[in-house]
Amino acid sequence: MNVLNSLAQASYRLLAAMRQPGRGTSWLVGILLVVTLAMSAANLLLPADSPFYVSTYTITLMGKYLCFAMLAMAVDIVWGYCGILSLGHGAFFALGGYGMGMYLMRQIGDRGVYGNPNLPDFMVFLNWQELPWYWFGMDQFWFAIFMALLVPGTLAFVFGWLAFRSRVTGVYFSIMTQALTYALMLAFFRNEMGFGGNNGLTDFKDILGFDLQADATRVALLLVTTFLVVVTFLVSRTIVQSRLGRVIVAVRDAEARTRFLGYRTEHYKVWLFVYSALIAAVAGMLYVPQVGIINPGEFSPLNSIEVVVWVAVGGRGTLYGAIVGALLVNYAKTRFTALMPDAWLFALGALFVIVTVYLPRGLAGLFGRVIELVHRRPGRGKEQTTRDDGLSVAEVGA
Amino acid sequence: MNPINHFAGQARELMRRDTTWPFLVTRRRPVDVSKNIILYLEELNVSFDGFKALNNLNLYVNDGELRCLIGANGAGKTTLMDVITGKTACDSGSAWFGQNIDLLAHDEAEIAGLGIGRKFQKPTVFEAHTVFGNLELSLKGYRGVWRALTARLSGTERDRIEEVLSVIGLEDVRYQLAGALSHGQKQWLEIGMLLAAEPRLLLVDEPVAGMTAEETERTAELLTSLAGKHTVIVVEHDMEFVRSIARTVTVLHQGSVLAEGTMDQVQNNRDVIEVYLGEDA
């Protein structure tokens, strides 16, 4: 009874959060839900020759973008709100992905090329006789999910604890995160690691008994991804609006002041970092079944830097900005790489420069400025409260 | 024989019945000022790459006192504050807060929790938060991560914030962003943030730097009104300001105390005239 009650309350609070007036960001949640639902319906219900039919390819692409949006949100929480520029979030994303990948590998069973019911193909190929200990239990969905959260979470905790306790900040921290993801990439490239080496994990057949190639599974994955993006968005927004969030912004702006007020800033940073890593891991878990492969390339330092560009374009310190930035830049990337494959990196670089020089607050800042111009009323003056992101409207307009 | 004696001595220490074992003593406890002295600094030495920032410094501050520290640049005023607040470790010496708290055994956050507040030389406030929000974050209370997640402002806390707002005279701008305040207002806000934490000892570094004459006067009033209830240590360069608030002045020179007394005594002190005021004249 009690559980039911609290569940009802939680769902009520969720609904209330989504309806919260004047925040504007709820629009984004609404649009996301409507668009993905419409796409799903168009894919499943309409015949393939209908002009409104949405191909399964597009569905999967959208799912992939949303995973990236989640990853961008994770980076935005630590970078935009706490000023910790992590250039290694791809590592947590990939670790989450590997967790899911291991589960999917075990689901292949004897349908692999070598037909071995216990060992994944790459192990048979390497002449391994039995499953390494760390693969045990990964055929259970719940255990795989648990491990896919535990490993990145623990890594983030240990790494963050060591770094923040020693007061490593700024560019030094960024470089260390780059080194972290690079080291993991090199490790996962090794065949002896037992994660498929260079080729990674691929050739998945089904998830929880559903065929991964089926349209309905693809649509379901997209919907689950959307749902989780919305949930993490709302949870993160609750966190950044709480006193905890305000302390975090305080740490970003004046860490010494916060410390001399009695806050253990390193604790705040570590927990935020772990939270962010967990979101990145969830994004990775959702990414792998939709894309169908996970390999050490996901650990590449470049990937993590790209995430930072998405956040910068969308506007850091605004959760919705990260989502918008990730969706837009990735859409542009898909388009661009189809038209001029060689020009994409130049375009990305140019985008970053333009945003840094002309839009330091990103698209969200631009949006905020427009809103402010439209809503400016005489006599309101500078009497402004902080916005939900902790950045001032005045600052955005400046 | 010697090691046995040593061991026996340790065992005897462990069996003492007039004190509890050190690890059983709670780290957060009220400061004991029964001897009416709140800060004992003895034989403090700090050196940076051979430069002696503090040199056998001895300083005692009475409870409820308003003490001014003056001294030329490099005299060790800010280093002294760094040592008291746990930012800088000292090479030797002792620093006790009241009778019972060894400041050298605590870090910055713990020292702040013990009731020592510090205002920086450059006014440092949370610019992205409102004045009210700044004070809210500074309120006395638990500083843990999980508690911050669920913290709600209670009625008493709200009243406390209003009280501090009226003390520092920023009621009219309470919902303004701290980043939009004037320099003087930021200084006051920072003092207000210290007050919201209800400290026993306030360390105020250059409170009137960059203030107009009128603002300086108001700050002087504010600081003198705080003394008594709190102990205040002010570091300042502005001699007029020091004269207007100080009862006791300590002059630092090259990391140690050169003279101590009322403003007049200090100004007529031969050493002081020679090394500090003499240069000004």
Contacts between the chains, C-beta under 8 A, distances in Angstrom:
chain1	res1	chain2	res2	distance
A	239	B	149	6.9
A	242	B	148	6.9
A	242	B	149	5.4
A	242	B	150	7.3
A	242	B	151	7.1
A	243	B	136	7.4
A	243	B	137	7.3
A	243	B	148	4.7
A	243	B	149	7.4
A	243	B	151	4.1
A	244	B	145	6.6
A	244	B	148	4.0
A	244	B	149	4.4
A	244	B	151	7.7
A	246	B	126	8.0
A	246	B	129	6.2
A	246	B	133	6.2
A	246	B	136	7.7
A	246	B	137	6.1
A	247	B	137	6.2
A	247	B	148	5.5
A	249	B	126	7.1
A	249	B	128	5.4
A	249	B	129	6.9
A	250	B	126	4.5
A	250	B	129	6.9
A	250	B	137	5.8
A	252	B	128	7.9
A	253	B	126	5.4
A	253	B	127	5.6
A	253	B	128	5.6
A	254	B	124	4.9
A	254	B	125	7.1
A	254	B	126	5.9
A	254	B	127	7.8
A	256	B	120	7.4
A	256	B	124	6.9
A	257	B	120	7.1
A	257	B	124	4.4
A	257	B	125	7.2
A	257	B	126	7.1
A	257	B	190	8.0
A	258	B	126	7.9
A	258	B	137	7.8
A	259	B	108	4.9
A	259	B	109	5.8
A	259	B	112	7.5
A	260	B	85	6.3
A	260	B	108	5.9
A	260	B	112	5.5
A	260	B	117	7.5
A	260	B	118	5.0
A	260	B	120	8.0
A	261	B	112	5.8
A	261	B	117	7.9
A	261	B	137	6.9
A	261	B	138	5.4
A	261	B	143	7.9
A	261	B	193	6.9
A	261	B	197	6.4
A	262	B	109	5.3
A	262	B	110	7.9
A	262	B	112	3.5
A	262	B	113	4.6
A	262	B	143	4.9
A	262	B	197	6.9
A	263	B	109	6.3
A	263	B	143	4.8
A	264	B	109	4.8
A	264	B	143	6.6
A	265	B	109	7.9
A	267	B	144	7.6
A	267	B	145	5.3
A	268	B	145	5.7
A	268	B	148	7.8
A	271	B	145	5.1
A	382	B	176	6.2
A	382	B	177	7.7
A	382	B	180	5.6
A	383	B	175	6.0
A	383	B	176	6.7
A	384	B	175	7.5
A	384	B	176	7.4
A	384	B	177	6.3
A	385	B	130	5.9
A	385	B	175	5.7
A	386	B	128	6.4
A	386	B	129	5.9
A	386	B	130	6.1
A	386	B	133	6.6
A	386	B	177	7.0
A	390	B	128	5.2
A	390	B	129	7.3
A	391	B	128	5.9
A	392	B	128	6.0
A	392	B	177	4.8
A	392	B	179	6.6
A	392	B	180	7.9
A	394	B	177	6.2
A	394	B	179	7.8
A	394	B	180	6.4
A	395	B	128	7.2
A	395	B	177	7.6
A	395	B	179	6.9
